[in-house]
Amino acid sequence: MLRFRLFGIPVLVDWWFWISAVLMGGGTNASSPADWSRVAVVCVVMFISIIVHELGHALASRRYGTHPAIKLHAFGGLTFLPGADFSRMQSIWVSAAGPLAGLALWAMFYAIAISGAVSHPLLRMGVRWGLHINLVWTIFNLLPIQPLDGGQILREILGPRRQLLTSMIGGVLAVIVCVWSLAAHQLFTALMLAFLAYHNFRQQPVEGGVIKG
């Protein structure tokens, strides 16, 4: 495991993160130095993108007195906020800060792309991946499905007395997106949505102010 601090926030990177990044980057088909160079670029872009997303949560929460920690795991990351005691509006802001950070990074990649300043093929590929990851992951994360950021925001908007409604909305939407993913031959996404649907129908929400995805 890789451990370091970023803006005073402890970060732990699990080996499964690198394995999943290599798989997403085409590592199973890589056979030449050029192929592995492209895989390395994807890994770097994934690392930066997920770190920025989690930093959004962490830095937003720190203004409310938390001591956040970040962990990158297979295909994603988590921000731990031990001892957090947020109001509903504070929790909404902390949940939204991750996707907002991702959108800001997407805008940076977009500015680089339209500037024409990048000419090296590997760097151009990195910019394309940066655009794709930060837009798609942000949209996915904002779906009102617990424990995604959108689901945590919905939970706070509806309030604790409507937890059943929050879970039902998340579960039904997860099933719909799961079916769509299967039709689009996106097996991994479908499996993830199936797990999220089960999670929501079992009504096992992440406690507010403790973990942000």
C-alpha positions as CSV (number, residue, x, y, z in Angstrom):
1,M,0.0,0.0,0.0
2,L,1.1,3.5,-0.8
3,R,0.7,6.1,2.0
4,F,1.3,9.8,1.9
5,R,-0.2,13.2,2.9
6,L,-1.8,15.7,0.6
7,F,-2.6,19.2,2.0
8,G,-2.2,17.6,5.4
9,I,-4.7,14.8,4.7
10,P,-3.6,11.2,5.0
11,V,-4.0,9.2,1.8
12,L,-3.8,5.4,1.4
13,V,-3.7,3.8,-2.0
14,D,-4.6,0.1,-1.9
15,W,-2.9,-2.2,-4.4
16,W,-6.3,-3.1,-5.8
17,F,-6.6,0.4,-7.1
18,W,-3.6,0.0,-9.3
19,I,-4.8,-3.5,-10.5
20,S,-8.2,-2.1,-11.4
21,A,-6.5,0.9,-13.2
22,V,-4.3,-1.4,-15.2
23,L,-7.3,-3.5,-16.2
24,M,-9.3,-0.4,-17.2
25,G,-6.3,0.9,-19.2
26,G,-6.1,-2.3,-21.3
27,G,-3.4,-4.1,-19.4
28,T,-4.8,-7.5,-20.3
29,N,-4.1,-6.8,-24.0
30,A,-0.8,-4.9,-23.6
31,S,2.1,-6.7,-25.2
32,S,4.6,-4.0,-26.2
33,P,6.3,-1.0,-24.5
34,A,4.0,1.3,-26.4
35,D,1.0,-0.5,-25.1
36,W,2.3,-0.4,-21.5
37,S,3.0,3.3,-21.9
38,R,-0.7,3.9,-22.7
39,V,-1.7,1.8,-19.7
40,A,0.5,3.9,-17.5
41,V,-1.1,7.1,-18.8
42,V,-4.5,5.8,-18.0
43,C,-3.4,4.8,-14.5
44,V,-2.0,8.3,-13.8
45,V,-5.1,10.0,-15.1
46,M,-7.4,7.7,-13.0
47,F,-5.2,8.4,-9.9
48,I,-5.3,12.2,-10.4
49,S,-9.0,12.2,-11.1
50,I,-10.1,10.1,-8.1
51,I,-7.7,12.0,-5.8
52,V,-9.2,15.3,-6.9
53,H,-12.7,14.0,-6.3
54,E,-12.0,12.8,-2.8
55,L,-10.1,16.0,-2.0
56,G,-13.2,17.9,-2.8
57,H,-15.0,16.0,0.0
58,A,-12.1,16.2,2.3
59,L,-11.3,19.9,2.0
60,A,-15.0,20.8,2.2
61,S,-15.5,18.8,5.4
62,R,-12.3,20.1,7.0
63,R,-13.9,23.6,7.3
64,Y,-16.4,22.0,9.6
65,G,-13.8,20.7,12.0
66,T,-13.3,17.1,10.7
67,H,-10.0,15.3,10.3
68,P,-10.5,13.5,6.9
69,A,-8.6,10.6,5.5
70,I,-8.7,9.3,1.9
71,K,-8.5,5.7,0.6
72,L,-8.3,4.7,-3.0
73,H,-9.5,1.2,-3.6
74,A,-10.6,-0.9,-6.6
75,F,-12.3,1.3,-9.2
76,G,-12.8,4.3,-6.8
77,G,-12.1,6.0,-3.5
78,L,-13.6,6.9,-0.2
79,T,-13.2,9.9,2.2
80,F,-13.5,9.0,5.8
81,L,-14.8,11.7,8.2
82,P,-14.5,10.4,11.7
83,G,-16.4,12.3,14.3
84,A,-18.3,14.4,11.8
85,D,-21.4,16.1,13.0
86,F,-22.9,17.9,10.0
87,S,-26.1,19.8,9.6
88,R,-28.2,18.7,6.6
89,M,-27.0,21.6,4.5
90,Q,-23.3,21.0,5.5
91,S,-23.7,17.3,4.6
92,I,-25.2,18.3,1.2
93,W,-22.3,20.6,0.5
94,V,-19.6,18.1,1.5
95,S,-21.3,15.4,-0.7
96,A,-21.5,17.8,-3.6
97,A,-17.9,19.0,-3.3
98,G,-16.5,15.8,-4.7
99,P,-18.5,16.0,-8.0
100,L,-17.8,19.7,-8.2
101,A,-14.1,19.1,-7.9
102,G,-14.4,16.5,-10.7
103,L,-16.2,19.0,-12.9
104,A,-13.5,21.6,-12.3
105,L,-10.8,19.0,-13.3
106,W,-12.9,18.1,-16.4
107,A,-13.0,21.9,-17.3
108,M,-9.2,22.0,-17.0
109,F,-8.8,19.0,-19.3
110,Y,-11.3,20.6,-21.7
111,A,-9.3,23.8,-21.8
112,I,-6.2,21.9,-22.6
113,A,-7.9,20.0,-25.3
114,I,-9.3,23.0,-27.1
115,S,-6.1,25.0,-26.7
116,G,-4.2,22.6,-29.0
117,A,-1.2,22.9,-26.7
118,V,-0.7,19.2,-26.4
119,S,0.8,17.5,-29.4
120,H,2.4,14.3,-28.0
121,P,0.1,11.3,-28.8
122,L,0.3,9.9,-25.2
123,L,-0.5,13.3,-23.7
124,R,-3.5,13.7,-26.1
125,M,-4.7,10.3,-25.0
126,G,-4.3,11.3,-21.4
127,V,-6.4,14.4,-22.0
128,R,-9.1,12.3,-23.7
129,W,-9.2,9.9,-20.7
130,G,-9.3,12.9,-18.3
131,L,-12.3,14.3,-20.1
132,H,-14.1,10.9,-20.1
133,I,-13.4,9.8,-16.6
134,N,-14.3,13.1,-14.9
135,L,-17.5,13.6,-16.9
136,V,-18.8,10.1,-16.8
137,W,-17.8,9.4,-13.2
138,T,-19.3,12.8,-12.0
139,I,-22.6,12.1,-13.8
140,F,-22.7,8.5,-12.3
141,N,-21.8,9.8,-8.8
142,L,-24.7,12.3,-8.9
143,L,-27.3,9.6,-9.5
144,P,-29.7,9.7,-6.5
145,I,-28.6,6.2,-5.5
146,Q,-27.1,5.5,-2.1
147,P,-24.3,5.5,-1.2
148,L,-23.3,7.5,-4.2
149,D,-22.9,11.3,-3.6
150,G,-26.3,11.9,-5.3
151,G,-27.9,9.4,-3.0
152,Q,-26.4,11.0,0.0
153,I,-27.6,14.4,-1.2
154,L,-31.1,13.1,-1.8
155,R,-31.2,11.5,1.7
156,E,-30.4,14.9,3.3
157,I,-32.9,16.8,1.1
158,L,-35.8,14.3,2.0
159,G,-34.7,14.1,5.7
160,P,-34.4,11.1,8.1
161,R,-38.2,10.6,8.2
162,R,-38.2,9.7,4.5
163,Q,-35.4,7.2,4.5
164,L,-37.7,4.5,3.0
165,L,-38.5,6.8,0.1
166,T,-34.8,7.6,-0.4
167,S,-34.0,3.9,-0.5
168,M,-36.9,3.1,-2.9
169,I,-35.9,5.8,-5.3
170,G,-32.3,4.7,-5.3
171,G,-33.2,1.0,-5.7
172,V,-35.7,1.5,-8.5
173,L,-33.3,3.8,-10.4
174,A,-30.4,1.4,-9.9
175,V,-32.5,-1.4,-11.4
176,I,-33.4,0.8,-14.4
177,V,-29.8,1.8,-15.0
178,C,-28.7,-1.8,-14.5
179,V,-31.0,-3.0,-17.2
180,W,-29.8,-0.2,-19.5
181,S,-26.2,-1.2,-18.9
182,L,-26.9,-4.8,-19.7
183,A,-28.6,-3.7,-23.0
184,A,-25.5,-1.6,-23.7
185,H,-23.2,-4.6,-23.0
186,Q,-21.6,-2.8,-20.0
187,L,-21.3,-5.8,-17.8
188,F,-19.2,-4.2,-15.0
189,T,-21.5,-1.2,-14.7
190,A,-24.5,-3.6,-14.6
191,L,-22.9,-5.6,-11.8
192,M,-22.2,-2.4,-9.8
193,L,-25.8,-1.2,-10.3
194,A,-27.1,-4.6,-9.2
195,F,-25.1,-4.3,-6.0
196,L,-26.3,-0.8,-5.4
197,A,-30.0,-1.8,-6.0
198,Y,-29.6,-4.6,-3.4
199,H,-27.9,-2.1,-1.0
200,N,-30.8,0.3,-1.4
201,F,-33.6,-2.2,-1.1
202,R,-32.0,-3.6,2.0
203,Q,-32.0,0.0,3.4
204,Q,-28.4,0.1,4.4
205,P,-27.4,3.7,3.9
206,V,-24.0,5.1,4.8
207,E,-24.4,7.2,7.9
208,G,-24.3,10.9,7.1
209,G,-21.0,12.7,7.6
210,V,-19.0,9.5,8.0
211,I,-18.0,8.4,4.5
212,K,-18.2,10.1,1.2
213,G,-17.6,8.2,-2.0
